[in-house]
Amino acid sequence: MTHDEKLTALKAMVGGSDTDEVLSAYLNLAGGKIIAKAYPYKSEVTEVPAQYHYLQVEIAAYMLNKRGAEGQTSHTENGITRQYENADVPASMLKAITPYCGVIK
């Protein structure tokens, strides 16, 4: 999935009027979280593996939709209740990532 395809998918998921730069920033943040989970001991990895491209878009959409209420643990207003699993990307989204293992040389 190319960066442009990810942008298109993210736009379709969140709608709104965010610029491509804003959406790209969130895609990069989501990619960084995936790489940190998948390669905890390999700092030279910079590309999100292909099997996690859709997850990258999902995480970016999650972070975009959470804007303005970062870290919210509870909120009730006019019959709408919001709670977040944690202030970061929920563990339930990251559990699909299998960390890379290697041999110490």
C-alpha positions in Angstrom: 0.0 0.0 0.0 1.5 3.3 -1.0 1.5 6.5 1.0 -1.1 8.0 -1.3 -3.3 4.9 -0.9 -3.0 5.2 2.9 -3.9 8.9 2.7 -7.0 8.1 0.6 -8.1 5.4 3.0 -7.5 7.7 6.0 -9.5 10.5 4.4 -12.4 8.1 3.8 -12.3 6.9 7.4 -12.2 10.3 9.1 -13.8 12.6 6.6 -13.2 16.1 7.8 -11.2 18.8 6.2 -7.7 18.0 7.4 -4.9 18.7 5.0 -2.7 16.0 3.5 0.2 17.3 5.8 -1.9 16.7 8.9 -3.0 13.3 7.8 0.6 12.4 6.8 1.8 13.4 10.2 -0.7 11.1 11.9 0.2 8.3 9.5 3.9 8.8 10.5 3.0 8.8 14.2 1.0 5.6 13.8 3.9 4.0 11.8 6.3 4.9 14.5 4.2 3.2 17.1 3.9 0.1 15.0 7.7 0.0 14.4 8.4 0.5 18.1 6.2 -2.5 19.0 7.4 -4.7 16.1 11.1 -3.9 16.4 11.7 -2.9 20.0 15.5 -3.5 19.7 16.1 -2.4 16.1 16.2 1.4 15.8 17.4 1.3 12.2 14.0 0.1 10.9 12.0 3.0 9.4 9.4 1.3 7.1 6.2 -0.2 8.4 5.9 -3.8 7.3 3.3 -4.4 4.6 1.2 -6.6 6.8 0.6 -3.6 9.1 -0.3 -1.0 6.5 -4.1 -1.2 7.3 -3.4 -1.2 11.0 -1.3 2.0 10.5 -4.3 3.7 8.9 -6.6 2.5 11.6 -4.3 3.8 14.4 -4.0 7.1 12.6 -7.8 7.4 12.3 -8.1 6.5 16.0 -5.6 9.3 17.0 -7.3 11.8 14.7 -10.7 11.1 16.1 -9.3 11.5 19.6 -7.9 14.9 19.0 -8.9 17.5 21.6 -9.6 14.9 24.2 -6.2 13.4 24.6 -6.0 11.2 27.7 -9.6 11.4 28.5 -10.6 8.8 31.0 -14.3 9.7 31.3 -16.6 12.3 29.9 -20.4 12.5 29.9 -22.3 15.3 28.1 -25.9 15.3 26.7 -26.1 11.5 26.9 -22.8 10.9 25.3 -20.1 9.1 27.4 -16.5 8.8 26.4 -13.7 6.8 28.0 -10.3 5.9 26.7 -8.4 2.7 27.4 -5.3 4.8 28.0 -3.8 8.1 26.8 -1.9 6.4 24.0 -3.0 3.9 21.3 -5.0 1.1 23.1 -3.2 -2.2 23.7 -6.1 -3.9 22.0 -5.0 -2.2 18.7 -1.3 -3.1 19.2 -1.9 -6.7 20.2 -2.0 -7.7 16.5 1.7 -6.8 16.1 4.2 -9.6 16.5 7.5 -8.3 17.9 10.5 -9.3 15.8 13.0 -11.7 17.5 16.6 -12.2 16.6 19.8 -13.7 17.7 22.5 -11.7 19.5 25.7 -11.7 17.6 
